[in-house]
Structure formats: structure tokens, C-alpha cells
């Protein structure tokens, strides 16, 4: 039996947003590995082994998946959102680079990212040029985060922030807001989208001047508009033309 590894995105939370391609891969799998709450989203069935692990065990998880595939098993590594956006696809290839079996049968299946799900709930705040920044300083120093924030703000990008605030990093998002206030006008629109597509979903639209650190946690994606981003009724959108921002 030939083994394989598939890295699959489960989307933001609602099972209806899992792609048919990902569902097919899960139906064929002998083993599923991933962060504990993501594996908990997989329905048990006969012949399927589930391997949940801690959030910081990405490297071990990738090695385990490749080892099982080498034994002929069909392994799905699950991520929330899209596996290539601050998730397990990169971790898998980092491990693969260290191994002799670089010709392993690997697929990466895309999913709906939390960023795009949040943008759709709000309207179209990412309708023009935008960037995504992971605000966690676990794998990079805050100085890099600050530099990228300032450049993105000065370039008038709309921005999407992942991992804005956690119990172990309670003060980092306050620093992010200070940086934004130094670079952007106070009326800049922000969207705080928590647990989108789940029963816990909460969406708040505020100005930069109104934003406070406690509006964000690890289940929140924060979207920041550019200078042209505006409200129309209950929706937020960014015009497609740079002329709308006076550029």
C-alpha cells in the first residue's frame, strides 16, 4: 500500500465551509493528526485513528505524519482555515527538508481562511490591496512585527491580523494599536471578527480611536481598512480604485 500525506484546511469553523476535496481526503484517510480542537472536529469512524496534539507540537506532528506515510498509511494533517496561512503546510515542508524521503506523496488542500470568512461577514474590507500579519512573537521578534506594521500602514494597505492577543501575550496588541495610531488617522475602520461561522461568532466594527486591546483574543481576526475604507449601511468595504483614496 502506498502512503500519502495531505495537509487540509477545515475552514473557519462551520462544517458547511469544508470543501468537498477535503471531505474526500478525510474519507480516504487511515489517520488524522492535528491540534487538539481541530482533530475534535473530525467525526470518528471505523478504521480511522485520530492523533490530537498540543498547539506547539507542529514539528513533531509533521514528522509523525511523514513517518506514518512511509509505512503505507494515508494521513491527513488538519488545520483550521487554510493550511498554507500561518498553519501546518509550512511546518510539514520544514521537516521534509531535513529528511531523505523528499519525494513523499504530499498534497496541500486549500480551505477558507479566517481572514476571508471575517471579511465576507463584514462586507468587503479587503477589496483592494491588503496584507496579512501574524502578531504572535513566538517565532519572530516583535521588532519584525513592528517594522512590517509600519511599512504596511505607510503603504496604505488594508491589513488582516492573526493571533492578535493571548493570555501569554496580553500586552502585545496594545503595542500594535499604539503603532497604528502613530501611522494612521483615528477614523480608520477596524473589524474585530471573533469565532466567525461558529455559534460564538461576534463582529464589531469600530474606528481606530475606539479600538481597545480587550476586543481581541486568539479566536479573533482583526481587519484594518485603508484610508479609503468606508461604511455603507451595516457593511464595510474598500473601493477597488486607488483614486478613491486620493492616491
N, C-alpha and C positions, 0 to 999 in steps of 0.2 A: 504494500500500500504506500502510495506517495503522499507525504505530508505537506502541509502548507500553513502559512500564517497570513491571516487577513486582519488588518487594522481597520476597525469600523467605527463610524460616528453614529451615536444613538440620538443625535439631535438634542434640543434644549430640555426635553422632559416629557412631552406628550407623545404617547406611543404612535399616534396618527402621523407624527412627523418623522418617523423612522422610514428610510427609503426601502422600497421592495428589494433592491440589491442587497442591502444589509440584512433584511429579514431572510433572504435566501441563504446567505452565508451562515447565519446563525442556525438555520435548519440543517445545514450540512455538517456543522461543527461537532467534533468529539469533545472539545474542551474550550472553555471561555475563561479568559483571565482579565483582570482589571481592578480598578479602585473599588473598594467595598460597596459604596452606594450605586455604582454603575452596574456591577455584576448583579446586584439585587434587583435590577430592572429586567433581568433575563428569566423567563419562565423555566422552571426545572422540567426536564423530560427524561425518559429512559434513555440511557446511553450518552448523556451529556454530563460532563464533570465541570463544576464551577470552582474557580480558583480566585477568590477575593483577596486583596492585599491592601496594605496601607498606602496612603497618597504619595508618600516619598519613596516608594519602592519601585519606581519606574524602571530602573536599570535591571534589577532582579527580575521584574516581571517580563521584560523583553528577553532576557536570557532564558528564562523558563519556557517562554513560548517557542523560541528557536530550538531549544533542546527537545521539546516535545514534537515539533515538526520533523526534526531529524530522525525521530523514532517512528515516523509514519502517521502521526496524529494530525488532525485538522483543527487548527487553533484559531480562534477569533480573540483578538485583543480589543476590548471595548473602551471607548472614550465617550464623554459627553460631547455635544456639539459636533464639530468636525475634528477628526483625529490629527489633522495637519496644522491646527491652530492652537498653539500652546498645549499640545497634548502628546499622545503616545507615538505617533508616527516618527517624529524626530528621535525620540528615545530608542526606538527599535533600530533605526539606521545607525545611531551612535554605537550601539552594541554590535551590529552587523559588521561595522568597520574593523572591529577587533578580532573577528572570527575568520577561520579559513573557509567556511561554507557560505561565501558571499553570493553564490548562485541559488540560494534558497528560494523557494516559490513563495513570493510575497505579493500581496495586493493591498492597496490602500483605498478604502471606500469612503467617499465624502459623506458628510452629514450637514444638517442645517446648524450653523453656528449660533451661539447665544447672542452674539453681536447682531446678526441678521434677523433673528427672531425678535429681538428687542426693537430694532429699527422698524420692522414691519408693524409692531404693536403701536409705535408712536406715529407712524406715517412714512416719511422718507427723509430722516435727518442725515443719511449718508448718500444723498442723491447726487453729490458732486465728489471731488477728490477727498479721500479720507485715509486714515491710517489706524492701525490697532496697536496698542501698547499694553504689555503685561506689567502691572505696577508692583508685582512681587519682587522683592530684592533677595529671594532665596538663591537665585542662580546668576544674579548680576548685581553690582553695587548700585546704591541709589544715585550716585553721581551720573551713571549712564542713563538712568531713568530721567533724571532732571534735564540732562542735555537733550535727549530726544523730545521731551515735552516742550522745551523752549523752542527748538527748531520747528516742531510741528505747529506750534502756536504762531510763530513768526511767519511760517509758510502759509498760514490761514487754512490749514487742513481741518476738516471735521475729524473728530477722534473717537475711538472706542477703547475703553479701559477695561481690561480683565483683572480679576483678583485685586480689587481696589483696597480692601481693608479686612483684616482678620484679627482674631484675639491675640495672636503673636506679633502683629504689626498694627497696633491701634493708632499710631501717630503718623504713619506714612501718608495716608490720604489727606490729612490736614496740610502736610507739606505740599502735596500736589495742588491742592486748592490755592495755597499761597502763591505757587509758581504761576498758575493760570491767571490769578488776579493781577500779577505783575506784568503779564504779557497780553491779556485780553480785556476788552471792555466789560463792565459789570453786568450789562444786559445780555451777554452771551447765553444762549439757551443750553440747558443741560437736561438729559433724560436719565433718571435712575430707574432701571428696569430690574426688578428682583424676581427670580424664580419664574421667568416667562414660560407660559404654556403649562404650568402646574397649578394645582388648587391654591398654592400660596402666592400666586402672581400679584405683584404690586407695581404700579407705574406712576412715577412722579415726574412732572415737568416743571422745572424752576429756572430762574436766572442764576448766573454765576454768583451774583451778590447774595442770593438767598440760599445757596448750597451750604450744607454743613456736613462734617465728616460722618456723623451718625446716620446719614441717609444711605450709606453703602456698607455692605458686608461681602463675604465671599460668594454669596449667591446672587450678587448684583453685578450687572454690566452697566457701566456709565458711558453715555454718549454725550459728546460735546459738539455743538454745531460750529460752523464757521461764521464769519461776520454777516453773511447773507441769510443764515438760517432764520426762519420765521414761523410764526403760528398762523394757522388758518382754521378757525373754529377750534376743535379739540385736537387738531393734528399739528405736527411739527414737520417741516420739510426744508430741504436745502435746494434752491434752484439749480438747474443744470448748467446755467451760463455763468461764467466768471464776471460778466458785465453787471450782473445783479449785485455783486459785492463792490462795484466801483473800481474793479481792477483794470 
